[in-house]
């Protein structure tokens, strides 16, 4: 799909131009990075679900070290877009925890933290999604794939951006038919209990701060040090997380 | 080793009774939970390294949403002990990020976050250690095993405490001869790149906030919700992270 076509179809859903721009920028970035399950293919999905195209997230609690937002019916992408923009305009003096209630879907978490790092902030983001990962001993889905994304800015070149889902495959890959539903388990094979534990911890962290509906938790802080150049040097040219 | 013996040997290193108590409590808890590599076996290790038994961590920056501590030569255990105590005495109104510079060794991270959760706080803690995990493509150690621990308090019973090291085995297991040094790689087998990415992100997060020496980063927040009872119900009796 071309960006023009994407823009046309999103506009037809009733989204304002600024929202269309935000969504297209996210989908384009996902396509560029090969995360096609989070790219333009999501537009057909958006066309299949009910949502209020005019909804906007609300900043319901605001302090220097803590903010709480409520998606209030807006697409999760647009909730995170607004949080990222607001954080870049008014970054914390030192650090801030941001809870985003009713924030789904959230797309590629690395996309949001990268932008914060490009603005000079250290950023850590996690988000919940439908409970698709079961306990390693079996049973129903207990957690989402609950990615954890971490971005570290650098004075010398691009930030390092990690973005790790706790699933062995993505739900998008299952939807696209390139993975089977039974492959959607915590990653790690024999040590899948570790990825499950991470998914459970992140699930409960988000739920404790952002409530029972899918949400997100972001931590942003100003760095005191720039560890990226020495880390890249030690890696001696090996590809690091988030490198293009 | 008995606790009496542990206490005697730690006292002989010149540690004050309050420090001895803190260390023994940590080692006992590690033993109880089967993390023997972090238990009494560490006393022989402490006897083999140089440290200042009278050193105390310093709170070098203090705000509602951010604190920075400097271990200042104190054992990492005692740095975290002091941070946990100070946080329980003066918890944040909403949330706080705590950077701990020069904070090593840190022991079982789950131990510290559990205590914060027993005091009603959501807590997330990570810490760096010697660079023992290499890039999946090879080369030198780039990151520590960099565990991530998350504890969620509950009004109904024990908190849920996850504590996941990014290594397939622990350094303690290698020291104890129950694992080979070449097994100390990111966990996940074919998907070890995921655990490596997590270890790298956490490594750089700590380095960006706490500097080049081993350190720790803690996030504490007051919960708005108690997701634990519903999660336990959904798990239908399956063992959850941190359960005894």
Interface residues (C-beta under 8 A of the other chain):
Chain A: X61 X63 X64 X65 X66 X68 X92 X93 X94 X95 X96 X97 X99 X122 X124 X131 X135 X137 X138 X139 X140 X142 X148 X149 X150 X152 X153 X160 X162 X163 X164 X165 X168 X187 X188 X189 X190 X191 X194 X195 X196 X197 X198 X200 X201 X202 X203 X204 X205 X207 X208 X209 X210 X211 X212 X219 X221 X223 X224 X225 X226 X227 X228 X230 X231 X234 X235 X236 X238 X239 X240 X241
Chain B: X61 X63 X64 X65 X66 X68 X92 X93 X94 X95 X96 X97 X99 X122 X124 X131 X135 X137 X138 X139 X140 X142 X148 X149 X150 X152 X153 X160 X162 X163 X164 X165 X168 X187 X188 X189 X190 X191 X194 X195 X196 X197 X198 X200 X201 X202 X203 X204 X205 X207 X208 X209 X210 X211 X212 X219 X221 X223 X224 X225 X226 X227 X228 X230 X231 X234 X235 X236 X238 X239 X240 X241
